[in-house]
């Protein structure tokens, strides 16, 4: 039946996710996260420092939100000494 086929398909998908190499999972999760299109300031606010460093290398590390709080402010508050 269609329900049995659907549950078998879901079981196969979850089994393949369990077998997924940790690096492959990390790259997939990074790609999904990057697809959100967050600004460097929002990345810093959420503590995604890998993405903050990448965006600082590609753009302006002094990017600030509407209140004037910059990526560097969030980094200092979080105790980050080096972003790139």
C-alpha positions as a Python dict, from the first residue, in 0.01 Angstrom:
ca = {
    (1, 'X'): (0, 0, 0),
    (2, 'X'): (102, 366, -31),
    (3, 'X'): (126, 408, 347),
    (4, 'X'): (361, 111, 377),
    (5, 'X'): (571, 242, 90),
    (6, 'X'): (586, 587, 253),
    (7, 'X'): (693, 448, 590),
    (8, 'X'): (952, 225, 421),
    (9, 'X'): (1087, 528, 238),
    (10, 'X'): (1103, 728, 562),
    (11, 'X'): (1281, 441, 737),
    (12, 'X'): (1537, 420, 457),
    (13, 'X'): (1595, 796, 473),
    (14, 'X'): (1650, 789, 849),
    (15, 'X'): (1881, 487, 816),
    (16, 'X'): (2091, 669, 558),
    (17, 'X'): (2104, 975, 787),
    (18, 'X'): (2238, 752, 1065),
    (19, 'X'): (2510, 626, 830),
    (20, 'X'): (2598, 976, 711),
    (21, 'X'): (2959, 1073, 767),
    (22, 'X'): (2993, 1352, 1029),
    (23, 'X'): (3175, 1577, 780),
    (24, 'X'): (2901, 1530, 522),
    (25, 'X'): (2640, 1612, 785),
    (26, 'X'): (2831, 1925, 890),
    (27, 'X'): (2863, 2050, 530),
    (28, 'X'): (2494, 1980, 465),
    (29, 'X'): (2393, 2166, 782),
    (30, 'X'): (2623, 2458, 688),
    (31, 'X'): (2469, 2478, 342),
    (32, 'X'): (2119, 2474, 492),
    (33, 'X'): (2221, 2745, 738),
    (34, 'X'): (2383, 2961, 468),
    (35, 'X'): (2065, 2934, 263),
    (36, 'X'): (1890, 3134, 538),
    (37, 'X'): (2084, 3440, 420),
    (38, 'X'): (2142, 3592, 764),
    (39, 'X'): (2357, 3903, 800),
    (40, 'X'): (2691, 3883, 978),
    (41, 'X'): (2538, 4074, 1271),
    (42, 'X'): (2254, 3821, 1302),
    (43, 'X'): (2505, 3535, 1277),
    (44, 'X'): (2706, 3694, 1560),
    (45, 'X'): (2392, 3750, 1767),
    (46, 'X'): (2314, 3378, 1735),
    (47, 'X'): (2674, 3273, 1801),
    (48, 'X'): (2750, 3116, 1462),
    (49, 'X'): (3117, 3219, 1471),
    (50, 'X'): (3227, 3007, 1176),
    (51, 'X'): (2981, 3196, 957),
    (52, 'X'): (3073, 3531, 1116),
    (53, 'X'): (3440, 3471, 1033),
    (54, 'X'): (3353, 3371, 676),
    (55, 'X'): (3137, 3679, 626),
    (56, 'X'): (3403, 3906, 778),
    (57, 'X'): (3661, 3766, 534),
    (58, 'X'): (3423, 3828, 244),
    (59, 'X'): (3275, 4161, 354),
    (60, 'X'): (3286, 4431, 618),
    (61, 'X'): (3384, 4318, 971),
    (62, 'X'): (3247, 4648, 1102),
    (63, 'X'): (2893, 4574, 982),
    (64, 'X'): (2639, 4699, 1238),
    (65, 'X'): (2267, 4662, 1300),
    (66, 'X'): (2020, 4951, 1310),
    (67, 'X'): (2115, 5025, 1673),
    (68, 'X'): (2485, 5053, 1583),
    (69, 'X'): (2585, 4724, 1745),
    (70, 'X'): (2854, 4565, 1530),
    (71, 'X'): (2982, 4214, 1476),
    (72, 'X'): (3288, 4314, 1677),
    (73, 'X'): (3069, 4419, 1972),
    (74, 'X'): (2905, 4075, 1978),
    (75, 'X'): (3245, 3907, 1944),
    (76, 'X'): (3390, 4103, 2236),
    (77, 'X'): (3084, 4031, 2449),
    (78, 'X'): (3120, 3659, 2375),
    (79, 'X'): (3491, 3667, 2461),
    (80, 'X'): (3604, 3604, 2105),
    (81, 'X'): (3954, 3739, 2054),
    (82, 'X'): (3999, 3652, 1690),
    (83, 'X'): (3739, 3614, 1418),
    (84, 'X'): (3954, 3556, 1111),
}
